[in-house]
Amino acid sequence: MQTVETLNEGLKRAYTLTIAAKDISKRVEREVARLAPQIRMPGFRPGKVPANLVKKMHGEAIQGDALNASVQEAVQALIADQKLRPAMSPSVELAEGYTHGKDAELAVALEILPNIDTPSIDGLKLERLTIEASADAVDEAVLRIAQQQKGYDDAPKGHKAKTGDLVVMDFVGKVDGVVFDGGTGEDMSVEIGSGRLIPGFEDQIIGVKSGDEKTITVTFPADYTVETLKGKEATFDLVIKDVRVPGEAKADDAFAKSLGLEGIDQLRELMKGQLEQEFNQLTRTHMKRRLLDQLAASHDFDVPPGMVEAEFNQIWAQLEHEAGHEADPEAARADMEKDRDDYRAIAVRRVRLGLLLSEIGQANNVQISAQEMNRLITQASMQYGPGERERFIQYVQQDPMAAAQIRAPLYEDKVVDFLFSKAEITDRAVTREELEAAIEADSDEGHVHGPGCGHDHGDAKPAKKPAAKKAAAPKTEKAEKPAKAEAAAKPAKKAPAKKKA
C-alpha cells in the first residue's frame, strides 16, 4: 500500500492510499477458494465446481467484499502506521472510475484527538453545600403527596372555575368551520392549570360556571402529533356540565394506609429518604459545576471541529424541539438564532471538558468493569421490545463506538467521583433555596471559561435577559454537561469505501 499525506493542518489529516490491484486479486482468490467447497451446481460433485464458474456466479459480490475488506484493512493500517488517534470515524472515498482489476485509490480524511498534557489534579478545592431533610421539609413533602391524591367536592352554586378546579365538559372542535376527526367528546374532565390540554385552552375556561356554553379559539402547536392539525387555528364549542373544587388534603394515618403503608410515620420516613436523595443530587450538581469550571479555567487546547459540530447539532436539535412547544415557535427560533454563536461556544466547552475527563480517567486508571458494562447494556436494551433486545445487545457488543456511547455517562461519573476524592472539600449547610440559587449563579449564559478569560468565576449571578423575552432554552444546563468524549478515545469504527457523488 502506498501512502501520501495530503493535509496536515491543526487536528485535520488527509491521505491518499493506493491499494495494489494484485493485493485485491489475492483476496478475491482466497475468497473463491473458501466458497468453492460450499457451492452446489448441477453436473459437478460437491466441492468440485471450478473456480472460474464460482467467479462467474458470484464474482460481483466477491469483488465487492474483497474491495471493502481491503479498504478497511488499509485504513486501519494507516491509523496504526501513522500512530493516529481518530476523533471520529474517518471519511473514506473511492476515486471515481475505479474498475475491478485496477489499483484502488482512496481519499481518507479524519480529525485526530489533541495531545493533552496529563491534567494536573493537584490543588482542587471545592465547597460542598449541604441541605438537611428537616422535619418541616418532610411534612411539606408529605402534604404535597396528599394534595396530589386529593379528591374533588361539589362547588357552591354559581361558583366560577379557577386554577386548581376540575371542569367537566362536552366539546366540539372545528378547523375552518369543519369538525375534525377526534374533535368531539363528552364528559371530559380537566384540572385547570394542569397543562393537559393544548396551550391557551385551560386559560380560557377560567371563570366558567356549571351550565355555561362558550366558544374558545386556540392554535395547535407546530409539532402536534396529528399532521393535519399542526399549527392550525381551531374553535371549540364547550358545554360546561360541572365545576368541582379540590377537597381538603389530609396527611394522616388514614391517608398513609390508603397508600398501602402502616401509617403516617412510615410515609414520613420514606419521604425523608427521597428528600435526602434529592438534596444529595443537588449538592453533587453544584460541586460538579464548580469542578468543571476549575478544569476549564486551567486547560485550553484545540478541539476537533467535527466533534464540536456533532455536539452543536445535538444542542441545536434539542433547542428546536423545545422551541416547537413554545406558544410562539417562530419567535423562539428567532431568539435561538441570535444566540447561535453562544451555543457553538458551549459545544466547544463541552467537547474540551469531555476530552479532559477522558484523559484524566485514562491517566488514573479509572475503569468500568465487565459486570458494570453488561448492566449498562441490559438497561439500554429495555427501551426495545422483547424481540429486539437480543439484537440490540449483539449490536452493541460488536460495535465499539456504540458500546463507548453507552459506557460514557458512567465513565464520566466515575472520573468526577475520582476528582472529588482528590479535592479538598469544605462543607457548608444551606437551605434548598440557597443551593438552587447557587446552582443558577454558577452558570454564566454559555461563557466559555479559559486561561486569561478575565471572567469572575465566583458566585456573582449573571445578568439576565428581560423577563418578557422568553428564551428558547436555558443555556446554563447546556454549558455544564461535558460531551461524551470517551468514545472518541476508542479505535475508530471501520469505514466502508464510498464513491464520490
C-alpha positions in Angstrom: 0.0 0.0 0.0 1.3 3.4 -0.9 0.5 6.4 1.4 0.7 10.1 0.6 -0.2 12.7 3.2 -2.2 15.5 1.5 -3.2 17.6 4.6 -1.6 18.2 8.0 -3.3 21.2 9.4 -4.1 21.5 13.1 -6.1 18.4 14.0 -7.1 17.7 10.4 -5.3 15.0 8.4 -5.9 13.7 4.9 -4.1 10.9 2.9 -4.2 9.3 -0.5 -3.9 5.5 -0.2 -3.2 3.2 -3.2 -4.1 -0.4 -2.8 -2.4 -2.6 -5.5 -4.7 -4.5 -7.8 -2.7 -7.7 -7.1 -3.4 -7.4 -3.4 -7.2 -7.2 -4.1 -6.9 -10.1 -6.5 -5.2 -12.3 -3.9 -8.1 -11.6 -1.5 -10.6 -12.5 -4.3 -8.8 -15.8 -4.9 -8.8 -16.6 -1.2 -12.5 -15.9 -1.0 -13.2 -18.1 -4.1 -11.2 -20.9 -2.6 -13.1 -20.6 0.6 -16.5 -20.6 -1.1 -15.9 -23.3 -3.7 -16.4 -26.3 -1.4 -19.8 -24.8 -0.4 -21.1 -24.3 -3.9 -23.5 -26.8 -5.4 -24.0 -26.9 -9.2 -25.7 -29.5 -11.4 -23.2 -31.7 -13.2 -20.4 -31.3 -10.6 -19.7 -33.2 -7.5 -20.0 -31.3 -4.2 -16.9 -29.1 -3.7 -15.7 -29.6 -7.3 -17.1 -26.6 -9.0 -14.3 -24.9 -11.0 -13.0 -21.5 -9.7 -13.9 -19.8 -12.9 -17.6 -20.8 -12.6 -17.6 -19.7 -9.0 -16.4 -16.3 -10.1 -19.0 -16.2 -12.9 -21.8 -16.9 -10.5 -20.7 -14.8 -7.5 -17.9 -12.6 -8.9 -19.5 -9.2 -8.4 -20.3 -9.9 -4.7 -16.9 -11.4 -4.1 -15.1 -8.5 -5.8 -17.2 -6.0 -3.7 -16.5 -7.8 -0.4 -12.8 -8.1 -1.3 -12.6 -4.4 -2.1 -14.3 -3.4 1.1 -12.2 -5.7 3.2 -9.0 -4.3 1.6 -10.2 -0.7 2.2 -10.9 -1.4 5.9 -7.6 -3.1 6.3 -5.8 -0.2 4.6 -7.4 2.4 6.8 -6.6 0.5 10.0 -3.0 0.1 8.8 -2.8 3.8 8.1 -4.0 4.6 11.6 -1.5 2.2 13.1 1.4 3.2 11.0 0.9 7.0 11.4 0.1 6.5 15.2 -3.2 8.4 14.7 -5.9 8.8 17.4 -9.1 9.5 15.3 -11.6 11.7 17.0 -14.4 10.2 14.8 -14.7 7.6 12.1 -12.6 8.6 9.1 -14.2 9.7 5.8 -13.1 7.2 3.1 -13.9 7.8 -0.6 -13.0 5.6 -3.5 -11.7 7.5 -6.5 -14.1 7.8 -9.5 -13.6 5.5 -12.4 -12.4 2.5 -10.3 -13.0 -0.8 -12.0 -12.1 -4.3 -10.9 -8.6 -5.3 -11.8 -7.1 -1.8 -11.3 -5.4 -0.3 -8.3 -7.8 1.3 -5.8 -7.1 4.9 -4.9 -8.6 6.1 -1.7 -9.0 9.6 -0.2 -9.0 9.3 3.6 -9.8 12.4 5.7 -10.0 12.4 9.5 -9.6 14.6 12.6 -7.3 13.4 15.4 -7.6 13.9 19.1 -5.3 16.7 20.5 -2.3 15.8 22.5 -3.2 16.9 26.0 -0.6 17.1 28.7 -1.6 14.9 31.7 -4.0 17.2 33.5 -2.9 18.3 37.0 -5.4 17.3 39.7 -3.5 18.9 42.5 -4.9 21.9 44.3 -8.6 21.3 43.6 -10.7 23.0 46.2 -14.5 22.6 46.4 -17.3 23.7 48.7 -20.0 21.2 49.4 -23.3 22.9 50.1 -25.5 20.5 52.2 -29.2 20.6 53.0 -30.8 18.9 56.0 -34.0 17.0 55.4 -35.7 18.7 58.3 -39.0 17.7 59.9 -40.7 20.8 58.3 -39.4 19.8 54.9 -40.6 16.2 55.3 -44.0 17.4 56.4 -44.3 19.7 53.4 -43.4 16.8 51.1 -46.0 14.6 52.7 -48.6 17.3 52.4 -47.8 17.6 48.7 -48.3 13.9 48.2 -51.7 14.2 50.0 -52.7 17.1 47.8 -51.8 15.2 44.7 -54.1 12.4 45.8 -56.9 14.7 46.8 -60.5 14.3 45.5 -62.9 17.0 44.4 -66.1 18.2 46.0 -69.2 19.8 44.5 -68.7 23.6 44.0 -71.2 26.0 45.6 -73.9 27.2 43.2 -72.7 29.9 40.9 -69.0 29.2 41.6 -66.7 30.4 38.9 -63.9 28.0 37.9 -60.4 29.0 38.9 -56.9 27.4 38.7 -57.0 24.0 40.5 -60.7 23.4 40.0 -61.9 20.4 37.9 -64.2 21.3 35.0 -66.4 18.6 33.3 -67.4 19.5 29.8 -68.6 18.4 26.4 -66.8 19.8 23.4 -66.9 20.1 19.6 -63.7 21.2 17.8 -63.6 22.7 14.4 -60.9 23.8 11.9 -62.2 26.2 9.2 -65.7 25.6 10.5 -65.5 21.8 9.9 -65.4 19.3 12.7 -62.1 17.4 12.6 -61.5 13.7 13.5 -61.3 13.2 17.2 -62.5 16.8 17.8 -65.6 15.8 19.8 -66.1 14.4 23.3 -68.4 14.2 26.3 -67.8 14.4 30.0 -64.2 15.3 29.6 -62.6 16.3 33.0 -59.7 18.7 33.2 -58.0 20.4 36.1 -57.3 24.0 35.3 -53.6 24.6 35.3 -52.6 21.0 34.8 -51.3 21.7 31.3 -53.0 18.6 29.9 -54.6 20.5 27.0 -53.1 22.4 24.1 -51.8 25.9 25.1 -54.4 28.5 25.7 -57.3 26.1 26.3 -57.3 25.9 30.0 -56.7 29.6 30.4 -60.0 30.3 28.5 -62.2 28.2 30.8 -61.2 30.1 33.9 -64.4 31.8 35.2 -66.9 29.4 33.6 -69.8 28.1 35.7 -71.8 24.9 35.6 -74.3 25.2 32.7 -72.3 27.7 30.7 -71.8 27.4 27.0 -68.7 29.0 25.5 -66.7 29.0 22.3 -62.9 29.4 22.5 -60.2 29.8 19.9 -56.8 28.1 20.2 -53.9 27.2 17.9 -52.4 23.7 17.7 -48.7 23.5 18.3 -46.4 23.2 15.3 -45.2 19.8 16.5 -48.7 18.5 17.3 -49.0 14.7 16.9 -51.7 14.9 14.3 -50.2 16.1 11.0 -53.3 17.8 9.6 -53.7 19.9 12.8 -50.2 21.1 13.2 -50.2 24.9 13.5 -53.9 25.2 12.7 -56.3 27.6 14.4 -59.3 25.8 15.8 -62.5 26.7 17.7 -64.1 24.6 20.4 -67.8 24.8 21.3 -68.0 24.0 25.0 -70.9 22.9 27.3 -69.8 23.1 30.9 -71.6 20.3 32.8 -69.9 20.7 36.2 -67.3 22.6 38.1 -65.8 20.9 41.2 -63.4 22.3 43.8 -60.4 20.5 45.4 -61.2 18.6 48.5 -59.2 19.1 51.7 -55.9 17.3 51.7 -55.3 15.4 55.0 -51.9 13.9 55.7 -52.8 11.4 58.4 -52.7 7.7 59.2 -55.8 7.0 57.1 -54.2 8.6 54.1 -50.9 6.7 54.6 -52.8 3.4 54.9 -54.7 4.2 51.7 -51.2 4.1 50.0 -50.6 0.6 51.5 -48.3 1.8 54.3 -48.6 1.1 58.0 -49.2 4.7 58.9 -48.1 8.3 58.6 -44.7 7.7 60.4 -43.7 5.2 57.7 -44.7 7.7 55.0 -42.6 10.4 56.6 -39.6 8.0 56.7 -40.0 7.3 53.0 -40.3 10.9 52.1 -37.2 11.8 54.2 -35.2 9.2 52.3 -36.4 10.7 49.0 -35.6 14.2 50.1 -32.1 13.2 51.2 -31.5 11.6 47.8 -32.8 14.7 46.0 -30.7 17.1 48.1 -27.6 14.9 47.6 -28.1 15.2 43.8 -28.4 19.0 44.1 -25.2 19.1 46.1 -23.4 16.9 43.6 -24.7 19.1 40.7 -23.3 22.2 42.3 -19.9 20.6 43.1 -19.6 19.2 39.6 -20.2 22.6 38.0 -17.6 24.1 40.2 -15.2 21.3 39.4 -15.8 21.7 35.6 -15.2 25.4 35.9 -11.8 24.8 37.6 -10.8 22.3 34.9 -12.0 24.6 32.0 -10.2 27.6 33.6 -6.8 25.8 33.7 -6.8 24.0 30.4 -7.0 25.4 26.9 -6.4 23.4 23.7 -7.8 23.0 20.2 -10.6 20.5 19.9 -11.6 18.5 16.7 -14.1 20.6 14.6 -16.1 17.5 13.7 -16.7 16.7 17.4 -17.8 20.3 18.0 -20.1 20.3 15.0 -21.7 17.0 16.2 -22.1 18.4 19.7 -23.6 21.7 18.4 -26.0 19.8 16.2 -27.2 17.8 19.2 -27.7 21.0 21.2 -29.5 22.7 18.3 -31.8 19.7 17.7 -32.8 19.8 21.4 -33.5 23.6 21.2 -35.5 23.1 18.0 -37.6 20.5 19.8 -38.2 22.8 22.8 -39.0 25.8 20.5 -41.7 23.7 18.9 -43.5 23.6 22.2 -43.4 27.3 22.8 -46.6 29.4 22.4 -44.8 31.2 19.5 -42.3 28.7 17.9 -41.1 31.2 15.3 -40.2 33.8 17.9 -38.4 31.1 20.0 -36.4 30.1 16.9 -35.5 33.7 16.2 -34.1 34.0 19.7 -32.1 30.8 19.1 -30.6 32.3 16.0 -29.4 35.4 17.9 -27.6 33.1 20.3 -26.2 30.7 17.8 -22.6 31.7 18.4 -23.1 31.3 22.2 -24.4 27.8 21.7 -21.5 26.9 19.5 -19.1 28.2 22.2 -21.0 25.9 24.6 -20.3 23.0 22.3 -16.6 23.8 22.2 -16.5 23.9 26.0 -18.4 20.6 26.4 -16.1 18.8 23.9 -13.0 20.2 25.7 -14.3 19.1 29.1 -15.2 15.7 27.8 -11.7 15.2 26.4 -10.2 16.4 29.7 -12.3 14.0 31.8 -11.4 11.1 29.4 -7.7 12.0 29.7 -7.8 12.2 33.5 -9.7 8.9 33.7 -7.1 7.1 31.5 -4.1 8.6 33.3 -5.5 7.5 36.6 -6.7 4.0 35.6 -10.4 4.8 36.0 -12.2 1.8 34.6 -15.7 0.3 34.0 -15.8 -3.4 34.8 -17.3 -6.0 32.5 -20.1 -6.5 35.0 -20.9 -2.8 35.0 -20.9 -2.7 31.2 -23.2 -5.7 31.0 -25.6 -4.0 33.3 -25.5 -0.8 31.2 -26.2 -2.7 28.0 -29.1 -4.6 29.6 -30.6 -1.3 30.9 -30.3 0.3 27.5 -31.9 -2.7 25.8 -35.0 -2.3 27.9 -36.2 0.6 25.7 -36.8 -2.0 23.0 -39.4 -4.7 22.7 -38.6 -8.3 23.8 -37.9 -9.4 20.2 -35.4 -6.6 19.6 -33.5 -6.6 22.8 -31.1 -9.5 22.0 -30.4 -8.0 18.6 -29.6 -4.7 20.3 -27.3 -6.4 22.8 -25.4 -8.2 20.0 -25.1 -4.9 18.0 -23.5 -3.1 21.0 -21.2 -6.0 21.7 -19.9 -5.9 18.1 -19.7 -2.1 17.6 -17.0 -0.4 19.7 -18.4 3.1 19.1 -21.9 2.1 20.2 -20.5 0.5 23.3 -18.5 3.6 24.1 -21.6 5.8 23.8 -23.4 3.6 26.4 -20.5 3.5 28.8 -19.6 7.2 28.5 -22.1 8.6 31.1 -21.0 6.1 33.8 -17.3 6.7 32.9 -17.8 10.4 33.3 -19.4 10.0 36.7 -16.6 7.7 37.8 -14.0 10.3 36.8 -15.9 13.1 38.6 -16.1 10.9 41.7 -12.3 10.3 41.4 -11.7 14.0 41.3 -14.0 14.6 44.2 -11.9 12.1 46.2 -8.7 14.1 45.4 -10.1 17.5 46.1 -10.0 19.5 49.4 -13.7 19.8 50.3 -15.3 22.0 52.9 -18.9 21.7 53.9 -21.4 24.5 54.4 -25.0 24.0 55.5 -27.6 25.9 53.4 -31.3 26.0 52.6 -32.7 24.4 49.5 -33.4 27.8 48.1 -29.8 28.9 48.7 -28.4 25.8 46.9 -30.7 26.2 43.9 -29.7 29.9 43.7 -26.0 28.9 43.8 -26.5 26.3 41.0 -28.2 29.0 38.9 -25.4 31.5 39.7 -22.7 29.0 38.8 -23.9 29.2 35.2 -23.0 32.2 33.1 -25.1 32.2 30.0 -22.8 30.0 28.0 -19.5 31.8 28.6 -16.6 29.5 27.9 -14.0 29.7 30.7 -10.4 29.5 29.8 -7.0 30.9 30.8 -7.0 34.6 30.8 -10.7 34.9 30.1 -11.0 37.7 32.7 -14.3 36.4 33.9 -15.3 36.3 37.5 -15.7 32.7 38.4 -17.3 33.4 41.8 -20.9 33.4 42.8 -21.9 36.6 41.0 -25.2 35.9 39.3 -25.1 36.7 35.6 -27.3 39.4 34.1 -30.5 38.0 32.8 -32.5 39.0 29.7 -35.7 40.9 30.3 -38.4 38.6 31.6 -40.7 39.4 28.7 -38.3 37.7 26.3 -38.8 34.0 26.6 -35.6 32.1 25.9 -35.9 29.0 23.8 -34.0 27.0 26.4 -31.7 27.9 29.4 -28.2 27.7 28.1 -26.9 27.2 31.7 -27.7 23.5 31.6 -26.0 23.0 28.2 -22.8 24.6 29.4 -22.3 22.2 32.3 -22.7 18.9 30.5 -19.4 17.7 29.0 -19.6 16.0 25.7 -19.3 12.2 25.9 -15.7 12.3 24.6 -14.6 9.0 26.0 -16.0 7.3 22.9 -13.5 9.3 20.8 -10.6 7.8 22.6 -11.5 4.3 21.3 -10.4 2.8 17.9 -12.3 4.3 15.0 -15.1 2.2 13.6 -14.1 0.6 10.3 -15.5 2.7 7.4 -16.6 1.1 4.1 -15.4 2.8 1.0 -17.9 5.0 -0.8 -17.7 6.5 -4.3 -17.8 10.3 -4.7 -21.2 11.6 -5.8 
